[in-house]
């Protein structure tokens, strides 16, 4: 059995989730590959050491030792947003590395986007970006249904990704590094990138950003860090138009992802608050259809049971299954080009938000 030698660049909260997902693969998939947690690297020696001990990594290393490690063949880039680009370049240069899992946002500037695209084009390594919502069972089935063409061309759409946690002062203070100005930080980079990823998967590349606004201000939060932002988008291929909003300050929303697409022959909708199904309406029938999905990855696995609601970590496990070579021809796998397309829109959002703030200040 093939055994992947895993290395983590990053030892924070998201790294814990990835450690869980990797070690859970064997419970979900009969054909799961072997996993060896070889090394974890982060800036703080104490935190990387405790992470290695807690989650079963063979060793904890500083950056120089990590990049010289000849055993690691698979790298997970899980550090702060502003380190992703440099860590990506490092992983590309490690001769034994064949696979790179890159958390979003993939980078933080236009210059980095352009260089990253060139680097990837000259590399034969497998690269996957961390948009795990694409692997939520109901989203996967909704995407497959949408691409069947039964509903015709899109006319307009709306997507929301809302949290409320940053309303709390203590929460903001503990996550100050996530409050850097867009496109490095803020709600659109952190949450909205998932929303843009979903819209791109359903509607295709090339969405055009027309306008952006933001709201919400609290002591200690830089003006350039959007706590709530909304963007207007158009699809030049179909002339469909719509909005996408991302929020860290929407009270009572929990972890809300909501997608609605209105089309010529009907409508499709999904909400994470009812994650076990998606719904669609057809003009020809005049009726709504609820497609129950649960935790069923049709044809592959339904562990723990097909009727169990799917959670965030479950889709993350499937993302790891795909990343390590799992056979799922129905999956939309977000490669680096997808990540860069999302990042383009995040970057353009930052530009429009700056224009919006300046217009408000000059009134």
QUIHUGI-V517420 format. One record per residue. RES is the residue in one letter. PHI is phi in radians with two decimals (999 if undefined). OMEGA is omega in whole degrees, -180 to 180 (999 if undefined). Layout:
res: (RES | RES)
phi: (PHI | PHI)
omega: (OMEGA | OMEGA)
This chain:
res: (X | X | X | X | X | X | X | X | X | X | X | X | X | X | X | X | X | X | X | X | X | X | X | X | X | X | X | X | X | X | X | X | X | X | X | X | X | X | X | X | X | X | X | X | X | X | X | X | X | X | X | X | X | X | X | X | X | X | X | X | X | X | X | X | X | X | X | X | X | X | X | X | X | X | X | X | X | X | X | X | X | X | X | X | X | X | X | X | X | X | X | X | X | X | X | X | X | X | X | X | X | X | X | X | X | X | X | X | X | X | X | X | X | X | X | X | X | X | X | X | X | X | X | X | X | X | X | X | X | X | X | X | X | X | X | X | X | X | X | X | X | X | X | X | X | X | X | X | X | X | X | X | X | X | X | X | X | X | X | X | X | X | X | X | X | X | X | X | X | X | X | X | X | X | X | X | X | X | X | X | X | X | X | X | X | X | X | X | X | X | X | X | X | X | X | X | X | X | X | X | X | X | X | X | X | X | X | X | X | X | X | X | X | X | X | X | X | X | X | X | X | X | X | X | X | X | X | X | X | X | X | X | X | X | X | X | X | X | X | X | X | X | X | X | X | X | X | X | X | X | X | X | X | X | X | X | X | X | X | X | X | X | X | X | X | X | X | X | X | X | X | X | X | X | X | X | X | X | X | X | X | X | X | X | X | X | X | X | X | X | X | X | X | X | X | X | X | X | X | X | X | X | X | X | X | X | X | X | X | X | X | X | X | X | X | X | X | X | X | X | X | X | X | X | X | X | X | X | X | X | X | X | X | X | X | X | X | X | X | X | X | X | X | X | X | X | X | X | X | X | X | X | X | X | X | X | X | X | X | X | X | X | X)
phi: (999 | -1.17 | -2.07 | -1.50 | -1.65 | -1.65 | -2.20 | -1.83 | -1.79 | 2.24 | -2.42 | -1.70 | -1.10 | -1.18 | -1.14 | -1.08 | -1.11 | -1.19 | -1.08 | -1.06 | -1.09 | -1.09 | -1.36 | -1.60 | -0.93 | -1.15 | -1.40 | -1.68 | -2.20 | -1.15 | -1.76 | -1.09 | -1.32 | -1.32 | -2.15 | -2.13 | -1.41 | -1.42 | -2.74 | -2.23 | -2.25 | -2.70 | -1.15 | -1.61 | -1.11 | -1.18 | -1.21 | -1.21 | -1.16 | -1.19 | -1.12 | -1.06 | -1.18 | -1.22 | -2.07 | 1.48 | -1.41 | -1.13 | -2.72 | -2.03 | -2.29 | -1.28 | -1.09 | -1.08 | -1.17 | -1.09 | -1.24 | -1.64 | -1.17 | -1.51 | -1.50 | -1.20 | -2.01 | -2.45 | -2.02 | -1.88 | -1.68 | -2.31 | -1.43 | -0.98 | -0.93 | -1.33 | -1.79 | -1.04 | -1.15 | -1.12 | -1.18 | -1.10 | -1.07 | -1.08 | -1.10 | -1.09 | -1.46 | -1.33 | -1.11 | -1.48 | -1.31 | -2.01 | -2.35 | -2.29 | -1.80 | -2.00 | -1.21 | -1.44 | -1.21 | -1.19 | -2.83 | -2.28 | -2.75 | -1.09 | -1.06 | -1.19 | -1.00 | -1.12 | -1.22 | -1.10 | -1.09 | -1.15 | -1.08 | -1.17 | -1.12 | -1.69 | -1.99 | -1.81 | -1.34 | -1.46 | -2.15 | -2.29 | -1.79 | -1.41 | -1.82 | -1.28 | -1.08 | -1.10 | -1.76 | -1.09 | -0.89 | -1.19 | -1.15 | -1.01 | -1.24 | -1.13 | -1.14 | -1.08 | -1.13 | -1.04 | -1.26 | -1.18 | 1.46 | -1.05 | -1.61 | 1.35 | -1.30 | -1.23 | -1.97 | -2.63 | -2.62 | -2.62 | -2.36 | -2.21 | -2.34 | -2.15 | -2.20 | -2.22 | -1.10 | -1.34 | -1.17 | -1.55 | -1.02 | -1.12 | -1.17 | -1.09 | -1.16 | -1.27 | -2.14 | -1.06 | -1.17 | -1.56 | -1.78 | -1.17 | -1.07 | -1.08 | -1.59 | -1.28 | -2.32 | 1.68 | -1.14 | -1.20 | -1.25 | -1.38 | -1.74 | -1.07 | -1.05 | -1.13 | -1.13 | -1.10 | -1.03 | -1.12 | -1.09 | -1.14 | -1.10 | -1.37 | -1.79 | 1.71 | -1.19 | 1.61 | -1.03 | -1.89 | -1.65 | -1.86 | -2.83 | -2.54 | -2.34 | -2.47 | -2.65 | 1.69 | -2.55 | -2.44 | -0.98 | 1.54 | -1.74 | -1.01 | -1.06 | -1.39 | -1.70 | -1.33 | -1.50 | -2.31 | -2.56 | -2.37 | -2.19 | -1.80 | -2.29 | -2.28 | -1.87 | -1.13 | -1.26 | -2.04 | 1.17 | -1.20 | -2.45 | -3.11 | -2.25 | -2.40 | -2.24 | -2.29 | -2.53 | -1.86 | -2.33 | -1.70 | -1.06 | 1.36 | -1.45 | 1.14 | -2.05 | -1.69 | -2.09 | -2.29 | -2.21 | -2.32 | -2.19 | -1.76 | -2.25 | -1.08 | -2.05 | 2.82 | -2.61 | -2.21 | -2.58 | -2.52 | -2.45 | -1.16 | -1.28 | -2.30 | -1.23 | -1.43 | -2.69 | -2.20 | -2.25 | -2.53 | -2.18 | -2.10 | -1.10 | -1.15 | -1.68 | 1.20 | -2.32 | -1.59 | -2.15 | -1.78 | -1.73 | -1.32 | -2.10 | 1.08 | -1.87 | -1.53 | -1.71 | -0.90 | 1.46 | -2.12 | -2.88 | -2.32 | -1.19 | -1.39 | -2.98 | -1.11 | -1.64 | -1.37 | -0.99 | -1.44 | -1.94 | -1.04 | -1.17 | -1.10 | -1.18 | -1.15 | -1.05 | -1.17 | -1.05 | -1.22 | -1.02 | -1.15 | -1.04 | -1.64 | 1.72 | -1.07 | -1.56 | -2.59 | -1.22 | -1.52 | -1.36 | -1.54 | -1.75 | -1.38 | -1.38 | -1.11 | -1.04 | -1.11 | -1.06 | -1.22 | -1.14 | -1.10 | -1.11 | -1.01 | -1.24 | -1.10 | -1.12 | -1.13 | -1.05 | -1.02 | -1.12 | -1.18 | -1.13 | -1.10 | -1.09 | -1.13 | -1.08 | -1.14 | -1.15 | -1.17 | -1.16 | -1.58 | -1.32)
omega: (177 | 179 | 179 | 177 | -169 | 172 | 178 | 166 | -174 | -177 | 180 | -176 | -179 | 178 | 177 | 179 | 179 | 177 | 177 | -176 | -179 | -177 | 179 | -175 | -175 | 179 | -174 | -170 | 178 | -178 | -178 | 179 | 175 | -178 | 172 | -180 | -168 | -173 | 172 | -176 | 170 | -175 | -175 | -176 | -178 | -177 | 179 | 177 | 180 | 177 | -180 | -179 | -175 | -170 | 167 | 175 | -176 | -179 | 173 | -173 | 168 | -172 | -178 | 179 | -179 | -176 | 176 | -177 | -176 | -179 | -173 | 175 | -178 | -176 | 172 | -179 | -166 | -178 | 177 | -175 | -174 | 176 | -172 | -177 | -180 | 178 | 177 | 178 | 179 | -179 | 178 | -177 | -180 | -169 | -178 | -175 | 178 | -177 | 179 | 174 | -172 | 177 | 178 | -11 | -174 | 179 | -170 | -179 | 177 | 180 | 178 | 177 | -177 | -179 | 180 | 179 | 179 | -180 | -178 | -178 | -179 | -178 | 176 | 180 | 177 | -176 | 177 | -178 | -169 | 173 | -171 | 178 | 176 | -178 | 173 | -173 | -178 | 177 | 178 | -179 | 178 | 179 | 178 | 179 | -180 | -177 | 175 | 179 | -177 | -177 | 179 | -177 | 176 | 175 | 175 | -172 | 178 | 177 | 178 | 168 | -171 | 166 | 174 | -169 | -174 | 169 | -178 | -177 | -179 | 179 | 179 | -177 | -180 | -176 | -177 | -179 | 179 | -179 | 175 | -178 | 176 | 7 | 180 | -179 | -179 | -175 | -177 | 178 | -174 | -177 | -176 | 179 | 175 | 179 | 178 | 177 | 180 | 180 | 179 | 178 | -178 | -171 | 179 | 178 | 173 | 176 | -178 | -179 | -175 | -173 | 177 | 175 | 177 | -180 | 177 | 176 | -179 | 177 | 178 | 179 | 180 | -179 | -179 | 179 | -177 | 174 | 167 | 173 | 180 | -180 | 173 | -174 | 171 | 176 | -176 | -180 | -175 | -174 | 172 | -179 | 179 | -177 | 171 | -179 | 180 | -176 | 170 | -171 | 177 | -173 | 175 | -175 | -177 | 177 | -171 | 167 | -176 | -179 | 174 | 175 | 178 | -173 | -176 | -172 | 180 | -173 | 178 | 176 | 179 | 174 | 177 | 178 | 172 | -168 | -179 | 180 | 164 | -177 | 171 | 179 | 176 | 178 | -177 | -179 | -176 | -177 | 173 | 175 | 177 | -180 | 179 | -178 | -177 | 178 | -175 | 171 | -167 | 177 | -178 | -179 | 173 | 179 | 0 | 175 | -177 | -177 | -178 | 178 | -178 | 178 | -178 | -178 | -180 | 179 | 176 | 176 | -179 | 176 | 177 | 176 | 179 | -177 | -177 | 170 | -180 | -175 | 178 | -175 | -178 | -174 | 166 | -176 | -175 | 177 | -176 | 179 | 176 | 179 | 179 | 177 | 176 | -178 | 177 | -179 | 175 | 180 | 179 | 175 | 180 | 179 | -180 | 178 | 177 | 177 | 180 | 180 | 179 | 179 | 178 | -177 | -177 | 180 | 999)
